[in-house]
């Protein structure tokens, strides 16, 4: 059995929306609902655990009851940090779940293929994360704002979610982190500390986390193009670019 935990307790201060960012609508549907429906389309997943800010439980439960097609779900209260919120969610996971996924509720564009690939890799290797090769040059900078190094981009990957784990790896990793006072930036970092290997599953660059107003605009654009696919977007952009260049050269000939 596969269960998925969705941290959704953030207040979205960078979004400047005045509310939890996952409640914002993306083409007429809340981000949270879009995310949950993506996972509900994956047959292996039998349970969804939604972790929201304390006090939001009733509001979210009422909203989710109105959504058809959702896999069985529970709503639980989160905490002050993402890691603590996920730990609350893990306590609610069905004991029968042998694979547990953790996915940012604010990543509504994850593909079913990526979800399935992470589940498959987690079953075989114990721990797996969705990621994409880094496209930018990354610099290491000291406290004074000076560059101290440039890592080889061949070895850098931008980590996303879902992240999937065998139950017997993830729960002890969380317990150890709590006992040692370690606060990680993602779930894989907790598992890495135990010495267990973590496999990387290649995801898509469209699996963005909606954190800022700019992300919301980009997510809507990607969603609008999803039916036609990324190739359609590239073709349209190329067509417009060629048309613009054509006009430029025509003007040049007239001069």
C-alpha positions in Angstrom: 0.0 0.0 0.0 1.2 3.5 -0.8 0.3 6.6 1.2 1.1 10.2 0.4 1.6 13.0 2.9 1.1 16.6 1.7 2.7 19.4 3.8 0.3 22.4 3.3 0.7 24.3 6.6 2.8 27.2 5.2 1.3 30.7 5.4 2.7 31.9 2.0 4.5 35.0 3.2 6.4 35.2 -0.1 3.2 35.0 -2.1 1.9 38.1 -0.2 -1.7 36.7 -0.6 -2.8 37.0 3.0 -3.7 33.3 3.2 -2.3 29.9 2.8 -1.0 29.7 -0.8 -2.4 26.3 -1.5 -5.9 27.8 -1.2 -5.3 30.1 -4.1 -7.0 29.2 -7.4 -5.2 28.1 -10.5 -7.5 28.3 -13.5 -10.5 28.1 -11.3 -9.4 25.3 -9.0 -7.5 25.6 -5.7 -3.8 24.6 -5.9 -4.3 22.0 -3.2 -7.2 20.3 -5.0 -5.2 20.1 -8.3 -2.3 18.5 -6.4 -4.5 15.9 -4.7 -6.3 15.0 -7.9 -2.9 14.3 -9.6 -2.1 11.7 -6.9 -5.7 10.4 -6.9 -5.1 9.4 -10.5 -2.3 7.0 -9.5 -4.0 3.7 -8.7 -1.2 2.5 -6.3 -1.9 5.3 -3.9 -4.6 4.5 -1.4 -4.4 7.2 1.2 -3.8 11.0 1.2 -2.8 12.8 4.4 -3.2 16.6 4.1 -1.3 18.5 6.8 -2.6 22.1 7.2 -2.0 24.9 9.7 -3.7 24.5 13.0 -7.2 26.0 12.8 -7.6 25.2 9.1 -8.6 21.6 9.5 -12.4 22.1 9.4 -12.2 24.6 6.4 -10.1 22.1 4.4 -12.3 19.1 5.3 -15.4 20.9 4.2 -13.8 21.9 0.9 -12.4 18.4 0.1 -15.8 16.7 0.8 -17.1 18.6 -2.3 -14.4 17.3 -4.6 -15.3 14.2 -6.6 -12.6 11.7 -7.5 -10.3 12.0 -4.5 -8.6 9.0 -3.0 -9.4 8.4 0.7 -8.0 11.3 2.6 -7.4 12.7 6.1 -6.7 16.2 7.3 -4.3 16.7 10.2 -2.9 19.8 12.0 0.7 20.8 11.2 3.2 22.6 13.3 5.8 25.4 13.3 8.2 23.8 10.9 7.7 21.7 7.7 9.6 18.8 9.2 7.4 18.8 12.3 4.2 19.1 10.2 5.2 16.1 8.1 6.0 14.1 11.3 2.4 14.8 12.4 1.2 13.5 9.1 3.3 10.4 9.4 1.5 9.5 12.6 -1.8 9.4 10.7 -0.6 7.1 7.9 -2.2 3.7 7.8 0.1 1.1 9.4 -0.5 -1.1 6.2 1.4 1.5 4.0 4.8 0.1 3.1 5.7 3.0 0.8 5.2 6.6 2.0 5.4 9.6 -0.4 5.9 13.2 0.7 4.9 15.9 -1.7 4.7 19.7 -1.5 1.0 20.6 -1.8 2.1 23.6 -3.7 3.4 21.5 -6.6 0.2 21.0 -8.7 1.9 20.2 -12.0 3.7 17.0 -11.1 3.0 14.3 -13.7 1.6 10.9 -12.9 4.6 9.4 -14.6 7.0 11.1 -12.1 4.8 9.9 -9.2 4.8 6.3 -10.5 8.6 6.4 -11.2 9.3 7.5 -7.6 7.1 4.8 -6.2 8.8 2.2 -8.3 12.3 3.4 -7.3 11.4 3.6 -3.6 10.2 0.0 -3.7 13.4 -1.3 -5.3 16.0 1.0 -3.6 14.3 2.1 -0.4 14.4 5.8 -1.0 13.9 7.9 -4.1 13.5 11.6 -4.9 12.2 13.5 -8.0 14.8 15.9 -9.4 16.0 17.6 -12.6 19.6 18.5 -13.7 20.6 22.0 -12.7 20.5 24.3 -15.7 22.2 27.3 -14.1 25.7 28.0 -12.9 25.8 27.7 -9.1 28.3 29.7 -7.0 29.3 29.1 -3.4 29.3 32.4 -1.6 30.8 33.3 1.9 29.2 35.5 4.6 30.9 38.6 3.1 29.3 38.1 -0.3 32.4 36.8 -2.1 32.4 33.7 -4.4 34.5 30.9 -2.9 33.8 28.2 -5.5 31.9 27.0 -8.6 30.6 23.4 -8.2 30.7 21.3 -11.3 27.2 21.5 -12.7 27.3 17.9 -14.0 26.8 16.7 -10.4 24.1 19.2 -9.4 20.4 18.4 -9.4 17.5 20.5 -8.4 15.5 18.5 -6.0 11.7 18.4 -6.1 8.9 16.2 -4.7 7.5 13.6 -4.5 10.1 11.9 -2.4 9.3 8.3 -1.6 10.5 5.9 1.1 10.0 2.5 2.5 8.3 2.9 5.8 11.1 1.2 7.8 13.5 3.8 6.5 11.5 7.0 6.8 10.0 6.6 10.3 13.3 5.8 12.1 15.0 8.7 10.2 12.4 11.1 11.6 12.7 9.7 15.1 16.5 10.1 15.0 16.3 13.7 13.7 13.9 14.5 16.5 16.1 13.0 19.2 19.2 14.8 17.8 17.5 18.1 17.2 18.3 18.0 13.5 16.2 20.1 11.1 16.5 19.2 7.5 15.4 21.0 4.3 13.8 17.9 2.9 12.9 14.4 3.9 15.8 12.8 2.0 18.3 14.7 4.1 16.9 12.9 7.2 17.3 9.5 5.5 20.7 10.4 4.2 21.9 10.9 7.8 21.2 7.2 8.5 23.6 6.1 5.7 20.8 4.8 3.4 21.3 5.5 -0.3 18.8 7.8 -2.0 18.0 7.2 -5.7 17.4 10.1 -8.0 14.4 9.9 -10.4 14.4 12.3 -13.3 11.4 14.6 -13.2 10.2 17.5 -15.4 11.1 21.2 -15.2 7.4 22.0 -15.1 7.0 20.4 -11.7 7.5 23.9 -10.0 6.6 24.9 -6.5 4.2 27.8 -6.5 5.7 30.1 -3.9 5.7 33.6 -5.3 3.2 35.6 -7.5 5.5 35.0 -10.5 5.3 31.2 -9.9 1.5 31.5 -10.0 1.6 33.2 -13.4 4.1 30.6 -14.7 2.0 27.7 -13.3 -1.1 29.0 -15.1 0.8 29.3 -18.4 2.1 25.8 -18.0 -1.3 24.5 -17.2 -2.8 26.1 -20.3 -0.2 24.5 -22.4 -0.4 21.1 -20.8 -3.0 19.8 -23.2 -0.8 20.6 -26.2 2.4 19.7 -24.4 5.7 21.6 -24.1 6.4 21.0 -27.8 3.4 23.0 -28.7 4.6 25.9 -26.5 8.0 25.8 -28.1 6.6 25.7 -31.7 4.4 28.7 -30.9 7.3 30.7 -29.4 9.5 29.8 -32.4 6.7 30.9 -34.8 6.3 34.3 -33.1 10.1 34.8 -33.0 10.4 34.0 -36.8 7.6 36.3 -37.6 9.2 39.1 -35.6 12.6 38.5 -37.3 10.9 38.5 -40.7 9.4 41.9 -40.1 12.8 43.2 -38.9 14.6 42.0 -42.1 11.8 43.3 -44.3 12.2 46.8 -42.7 16.0 46.4 -43.2 15.5 45.9 -47.0 13.3 48.9 -47.3 15.9 51.3 -45.8 
